[in-house]
Amino acid sequence: MNGEWPSAVTQTLQTLPDKPGVYLMRDAKGHVIYVGKALVLKNRVRSYFQSSARHSPKVRALVAKIAALEYIVTATELEALILECNLIKEYHPKYNISLRDDKSYPYIKVTTGEPYPRVFVTRRVVHDGSRYFGPFANAGAVHETIKLIRQLFPLRTCRTMNSDRPCLEHHIKRCLAPCAGCADPGEYKQMISSILLLLEGRSQALVRQLEQEMREAAENLLFERAARLRDQLKSVQLLQEKQHAVLEGGDLDVVGLARDGTDCCVQVFFVRGGRMIGRDHFFLQQAGEEEDAEVLSAFLQQYYSRAAMLPKQILLPAAPPDEAVLSDWLSEKRGSKVTLVVPQRGEKRQLLAMAADNAHTLLAARRTVAGRPDQETGVAELGEALGLDGSPEVMECFDISHIQGAETVASMVVFRNGEPDKRSYKRFKIISTEGKPDDFRAMQEVVLRRYSKKEWPLPDLVIIDGGKGQLSSALTIIRQLGHAALPVVSLAKQFEEIYKEGESAPVVLPRGSAALKLVQRIRDEAHRFAITYHRKLRGKRNLASVLDHVPGIGPARRKALWAAFGSIENIKAAGVDALAGVPGMSKTAAEAVHRFFHQRPL
């Protein structure tokens, strides 16, 4: 405020109001590097620019990079908290405490807005009247849950119900076939109610419901339905036995915190109906110098801003400074009271200690993972080795994949601060080289399609998988598009050499260095993403080539069969009725497909 700061900052400091709101700090490039909230904007923001002797190293580093300030006034502190959450998710500021790998986590979606709801995994939460459960860090556990639900309950899985004949799923007793009018609406509704109880962790209530339905079915002489309910009841009771009972009752989340130097881990236990039904863990960035209470506040805001199901109570090791506001915000999201509790004794205190012990174990395991480079060090080392103006916080890497020119695809992976940002990944089906192998032309096509899009922000570094030829091909297009200052390099796989524009001698990173491990990881991720897409397209092509030999099966029916069955094996195993039930198929075409697979070997 005395002239040592940029004039834009000084002017903003003089106009700060005595009101609640949110403030944004930007660097010289215009990037948002910090977002914060305040009950009184003037007092909070000006405190950053007082004597630096009281500031932590992190705050001093932040303030040194501030080139511009913005603020948004809100009516209440609660509105400021909600706005802060949204802005952090939008900008991912470098100096905010953030969940490591904060990308798109899977949810379980129940389409309760449909007459006959479906249950499936999704990574997008849409306000369409459906019920969402999650987010879950372990995608494998989510798919196991879906598998269990489909074993227990004969749900429909098709996206549209436009068939007048039951499909294969109905014939093998895995769907009630509401599309063909075979399902009783009341029975289906009860089934969805049971699934919701299971996903909510209320297995005891589900047991009572299934027992009552089973008795009613037996009394009404519906023995087949009673037998199905009996099998579901046994499976749920077996699941109950596997779940660890930790309390007499109650729905709560237990948040354990562990710290080791600058590393920080949060472990969350989910307790529903007194039983532990699952857990997640998260590593936090930029949390090394913050107090436990501040770390917990940031975690609660980011985690529960995307959580689809909130408990009545959240156990914490320390009270966050904005406890009352957080409680009001969580209660508003849940639709009923949510309390934040710091237990001092008893079972809840023991649960909290157990969560903290698990978090410590995870931190220790993470430190001992072989070959795991320090990402921040790797980014800094790479920037220095390549002679860049600063650390390349955002890097994009491209790779090409094909077999003799067939199904040529390209991948673009994005790393932010040394970690993959999978939400920003892109994949491209190359058109210009179809049928003839030409990696140079393919690379030109993909960088043209990527860097001609002005609405996409530019990275700090572009990495091309390949040698001098691939680098030259990419540079020709990128420079023609007007990106004269964008750093572009290539990584040759044989000797792990990095080639720069205009330099014949490669940059050789020290073997075992964090920078080398980082670029190898980026290159390997680009290769993995490209080859996965290539294999997917090749699988579809192989399926198409087989069905091309079946009379009466053209592109539309071939596509419909692929969508319905997903593989040659499933099509081969299907009966004529199941094949005829596919949209667009006729009885004659179904018989032709069945005859093709069963009168001659594949």
Secondary structure as UniProt FT lines:
FT   HELIX           7..14
FT   STRAND          21..26
FT   TURN            28..29
FT   STRAND          32..38
FT   HELIX           41..47
FT   TURN            48..49
FT   HELIX           52..54
FT   HELIX           57..64
FT   STRAND          68..73
FT   HELIX           77..91
FT   TURN            94..95
FT   STRAND          98..99
FT   TURN            100..101
FT   STRAND          107..110
FT   TURN            112..113
FT   STRAND          119..122
FT   STRAND          131..133
FT   HELIX           139..152
FT   HELIX           168..171
FT   TURN            172..173
FT   HELIX           178..180
FT   HELIX           185..199
FT   TURN            200..201
FT   HELIX           203..219
FT   TURN            220..221
FT   HELIX           223..242
FT   STRAND          244..245
FT   STRAND          252..260
FT   TURN            261..262
FT   STRAND          263..272
FT   TURN            273..274
FT   STRAND          275..285
FT   TURN            288..289
FT   HELIX           292..304
FT   TURN            305..306
FT   STRAND          313..315
FT   TURN            321..322
FT   HELIX           323..334
FT   STRAND          339..341
FT   HELIX           346..367
FT   TURN            370..371
FT   HELIX           375..385
FT   TURN            386..387
FT   STRAND          394..403
FT   TURN            404..405
FT   STRAND          406..416
FT   TURN            417..418
FT   STRAND          419..420
FT   HELIX           422..424
FT   STRAND          426..429
FT   TURN            432..435
FT   HELIX           439..451
FT   TURN            454..455
FT   STRAND          461..465
FT   HELIX           468..480
FT   TURN            481..482
FT   TURN            484..485
FT   STRAND          488..492
FT   TURN            493..496
FT   STRAND          497..500
FT   TURN            501..502
FT   STRAND          507..508
FT   TURN            511..512
FT   HELIX           514..547
FT   TURN            548..549
FT   TURN            551..552
FT   HELIX           555..565
FT   HELIX           568..573
FT   HELIX           576..580
FT   TURN            583..584
FT   HELIX           587..598
//
